[in-house]
Amino acid sequence: MNLRSGLVIVVLVLIGIFSALNWSVLMAPTDLSLGFSAVKAPLGLIMLGLIVLLAAVFLIYIVVLQAGMMSESRRVAKELKAQRELADKAEASRFDELRQLHSADLQTLLARVDQLDRELRSAIEANANGINATLGEIDDRLQRGGMPRLQG
Protein backbone atom coordinates (compact mmCIF):
# COMPACT_ATOMS: atom_id res chain seq x y z
CA MET A 1 0.00 0.00 0.00
CA ASN A 2 1.44 3.36 -0.97
CA LEU A 3 1.41 6.61 1.01
CA ARG A 4 -1.62 8.10 -0.73
CA SER A 5 -3.80 5.04 -0.12
CA GLY A 6 -2.76 4.98 3.53
CA LEU A 7 -3.57 8.67 3.90
CA VAL A 8 -7.04 8.22 2.38
CA ILE A 9 -7.77 5.31 4.70
CA VAL A 10 -6.61 7.31 7.75
CA VAL A 11 -8.85 10.26 6.78
CA LEU A 12 -11.86 7.96 6.28
CA VAL A 13 -11.26 6.30 9.66
CA LEU A 14 -11.00 9.72 11.35
CA ILE A 15 -14.28 10.83 9.72
CA GLY A 16 -15.90 7.58 10.92
CA ILE A 17 -14.64 8.07 14.49
CA PHE A 18 -15.73 11.73 14.48
CA SER A 19 -19.18 10.73 13.21
CA ALA A 20 -19.55 7.98 15.85
CA LEU A 21 -18.52 10.32 18.67
CA ASN A 22 -20.94 13.03 17.51
CA TRP A 23 -23.80 10.86 16.27
CA SER A 24 -26.43 12.55 18.42
CA VAL A 25 -25.44 15.98 17.08
CA LEU A 26 -25.35 14.71 13.49
CA MET A 27 -28.89 13.35 13.89
CA ALA A 28 -30.30 16.59 15.37
CA PRO A 29 -32.95 17.99 13.01
CA THR A 30 -32.51 21.50 11.61
CA ASP A 31 -34.41 23.73 9.24
CA LEU A 32 -32.84 23.49 5.78
CA SER A 33 -33.63 25.64 2.75
CA LEU A 34 -33.64 23.95 -0.64
CA GLY A 35 -34.15 27.24 -2.50
CA PHE A 36 -37.78 26.75 -3.40
CA SER A 37 -38.90 25.14 -0.13
CA ALA A 38 -37.77 24.51 3.44
CA VAL A 39 -37.35 21.11 5.11
CA LYS A 40 -36.57 19.92 8.61
CA ALA A 41 -33.79 17.25 8.41
CA PRO A 42 -30.53 16.33 10.17
CA LEU A 43 -27.83 18.50 8.57
CA GLY A 44 -24.97 16.34 9.88
CA LEU A 45 -26.44 13.21 8.29
CA ILE A 46 -26.91 14.99 4.96
CA MET A 47 -23.30 16.26 5.04
CA LEU A 48 -22.06 12.79 5.94
CA GLY A 49 -24.08 11.37 3.03
CA LEU A 50 -22.54 13.97 0.69
CA ILE A 51 -19.06 12.94 1.85
CA VAL A 52 -19.88 9.28 1.14
CA LEU A 53 -21.35 10.22 -2.27
CA LEU A 54 -18.26 12.28 -3.13
CA ALA A 55 -15.97 9.40 -2.07
CA ALA A 56 -18.00 7.00 -4.27
CA VAL A 57 -17.73 9.39 -7.25
CA PHE A 58 -13.96 9.65 -6.80
CA LEU A 59 -13.68 5.88 -6.46
CA ILE A 60 -15.62 5.34 -9.70
CA TYR A 61 -13.44 7.98 -11.41
CA ILE A 62 -10.28 6.21 -10.24
CA VAL A 63 -11.57 2.82 -11.42
CA VAL A 64 -12.46 4.21 -14.86
CA LEU A 65 -9.10 6.00 -15.12
CA GLN A 66 -7.22 2.84 -14.10
CA ALA A 67 -9.17 0.73 -16.61
CA GLY A 68 -8.34 3.23 -19.36
CA MET A 69 -4.66 3.15 -18.46
CA MET A 70 -4.63 -0.66 -18.44
CA SER A 71 -6.35 -0.71 -21.84
CA GLU A 72 -3.83 1.77 -23.22
CA SER A 73 -0.98 -0.27 -21.73
CA ARG A 74 -2.26 -3.44 -23.44
CA ARG A 75 -2.62 -1.60 -26.74
CA VAL A 76 0.94 -0.24 -26.51
CA ALA A 77 2.23 -3.72 -25.58
CA LYS A 78 0.50 -5.21 -28.65
CA GLU A 79 1.98 -2.51 -30.89
CA LEU A 80 5.40 -3.08 -29.38
CA LYS A 81 5.10 -6.81 -29.96
CA ALA A 82 4.04 -6.22 -33.58
CA GLN A 83 7.00 -3.87 -34.13
CA ARG A 84 9.37 -6.39 -32.52
CA GLU A 85 8.07 -9.16 -34.82
CA LEU A 86 8.44 -6.86 -37.82
CA ALA A 87 12.02 -6.06 -36.81
CA ASP A 88 12.76 -9.77 -36.32
CA LYS A 89 11.39 -10.55 -39.79
CA ALA A 90 13.46 -7.75 -41.32
CA GLU A 91 16.57 -9.03 -39.56
CA ALA A 92 15.88 -12.58 -40.75
CA SER A 93 15.42 -11.26 -44.27
CA ARG A 94 18.75 -9.45 -44.07
CA PHE A 95 20.43 -12.64 -42.85
CA ASP A 96 18.92 -14.60 -45.75
CA GLU A 97 20.07 -11.94 -48.19
CA LEU A 98 23.57 -11.99 -46.69
CA ARG A 99 23.63 -15.81 -46.85
CA GLN A 100 22.63 -15.71 -50.53
CA LEU A 101 25.29 -13.08 -51.25
CA HIS A 102 27.98 -15.16 -49.54
CA SER A 103 26.75 -18.28 -51.30
CA ALA A 104 27.07 -16.53 -54.68
CA ASP A 105 30.55 -15.26 -53.77
CA LEU A 106 31.55 -18.75 -52.64
CA GLN A 107 30.29 -20.27 -55.90
CA THR A 108 32.30 -17.70 -57.86
CA LEU A 109 35.38 -18.42 -55.77
CA LEU A 110 34.99 -22.19 -56.19
CA ALA A 111 34.60 -21.78 -59.96
CA ARG A 112 37.78 -19.68 -60.03
CA VAL A 113 39.67 -22.29 -57.95
CA ASP A 114 38.48 -25.05 -60.32
CA GLN A 115 39.63 -23.00 -63.31
CA LEU A 116 43.04 -22.37 -61.72
CA ASP A 117 43.30 -26.09 -60.86
CA ARG A 118 42.64 -27.02 -64.50
CA GLU A 119 45.16 -24.44 -65.71
CA LEU A 120 47.76 -25.67 -63.21
CA ARG A 121 47.21 -29.31 -64.22
CA SER A 122 47.48 -28.28 -67.88
CA ALA A 123 50.72 -26.39 -67.20
CA ILE A 124 52.14 -29.35 -65.24
CA GLU A 125 51.17 -31.72 -68.04
CA ALA A 126 52.75 -29.41 -70.64
CA ASN A 127 55.94 -29.19 -68.55
CA ALA A 128 55.96 -32.97 -68.09
CA ASN A 129 55.55 -33.43 -71.88
CA GLY A 130 58.34 -30.92 -72.48
CA ILE A 131 60.63 -32.70 -70.01
CA ASN A 132 59.79 -36.09 -71.57
CA ALA A 133 60.52 -34.71 -75.03
CA THR A 134 63.81 -33.25 -73.83
CA LEU A 135 64.76 -36.53 -72.16
CA GLY A 136 63.84 -38.42 -75.34
CA GLU A 137 65.99 -36.07 -77.37
CA ILE A 138 68.93 -36.49 -74.98
CA ASP A 139 68.44 -40.24 -75.10
CA ASP A 140 68.50 -40.15 -78.92
CA ARG A 141 71.70 -38.10 -78.93
CA LEU A 142 73.35 -40.42 -76.47
CA GLN A 143 72.44 -43.41 -78.62
CA ARG A 144 73.81 -41.79 -81.71
CA GLY A 145 76.99 -40.98 -79.88
CA GLY A 146 77.48 -44.63 -78.97
CA MET A 147 76.67 -44.44 -75.30
CA PRO A 148 74.39 -46.93 -73.69
CA ARG A 149 70.76 -46.03 -73.51
CA LEU A 150 69.34 -44.67 -70.26
CA GLN A 151 66.63 -46.71 -68.65
CA GLY A 152 63.80 -44.42 -67.58
N, C-alpha and C positions, 0 to 999 in steps of 0.2 A: 504494500500500500504506500502510495507516495504522499508527500507533505500536504498537497491540496486536498486529497480525499480525506486524510486524517483531520484536517482543519474543518472541513464541511461536517464530518461526523461529530466533532466536538461541539460545533455551533448548534447542530440539531439536538444534541443531548442537553446542552445548556437551555435551549428554548423549551424542551420537554420538562426539565426540572423546574424552570421558572413557571411554566404553566401549571404544573402539579402543585407547587407551593402557593400559587395565587388563584386556584380554581374557583373559589367562592367569589372573588372579585371579577374574574373573567365571565362568570355566569350572571352577574348582576345586570338586570335589565336597565336600559337607558333609552331615551327618546332619540331616534335617528331620523335625519331628513334624507329622503331619496331624491329631492329636487322637486318632484311633482306631488309627493305625499310624505307623511311622517309615519314612522313605525316605532313600536317599543320592542327592542331586542337586545340581547347581550352583546355589547360592542367588543369585548375581549374575545368572545367566541368567533365573531365574524372576522376579526383581525387574525386570529389563529388559523381560521379556515383559509383566509387569503394567503397566509404564509405557506400553508400546505399546498394550495393551488399553484402558487408561484414556484415552489420547489418541484412539483410535478411537471409543470411546463418546462422548467430548465432541464429536468431529467429526460423528458421526451426529446428536447432539442439536442442534448448531448448524445442520446442514442441514435438519432437521425444523422447527426454529424459524424459519429463514429462509423456508422454503416456506410455513409458516403465515402469516407476515407478508406475503409476496407475495400469497397468496390473499386475505387480508383487504384488502390495498391494492387489488386488482382489484375486490373486492366494493364497497368504498367508492367507487371511481372510477365503477363502473356506477350506483350509487345517486345519486352526484353528477350524472352525465350525465342520468339520468332526471329528477331534480329541476330541472336546468337546462332540459330540454325542456319540462317542465310549466310552468315560469315563462315560457318563451318563448311557449307556447301561450296562457297567461293574458294576457300582454302583447298578443299579437296580437288576442285577443278584446276586450280593452279598446280597442285602436285601432279595431277594426271598430265597436264600440259607439259610440265617440266620432265616427267618420265618419258613422254613421247619424244620430246626434243632430244633428250639424252639417248634414247633408243635409236633415233635417226642418226645422231652423231656417231654412235657406236657402230651402226651398220656401215656408215661411210668409212670409218676407221678400219673396220674389219675388211672391207672391200679393198682398201688401199694396201693393207698388210698382205692380203692374198695376191694382189698385183705385184708387190715388191718381192714376195716369195717366188712367184713364177719367173720374174725377171732375174732374180738371183740364181735360181736353178738353171735358167737358160744360160746365164753368164758362166756358171760353173761347168755346165755341159760343153759350152763352146771352148772354154779354157782346157777342159779335159781332152776334147777332140784335137785342139791345137797341140797340146803336149804329146798326145798319142801320135799325131802326124810327125811332130819333130823327132820323137823317139824312133818312129819307123824310118824316117829319113837318115838318122844317125846310124841305125842298124844297117840300112842299105849301103851307106858309105863304108862302114866297117867291113861289110862282106866284100865289097869291091876291092877294098884295100888288102884283103887276105887275112883279116883277123877273124877269130871265131865269133860266131853269132851270139848275141846276148840272149839269155833266156828271160823273158819277162812275164 
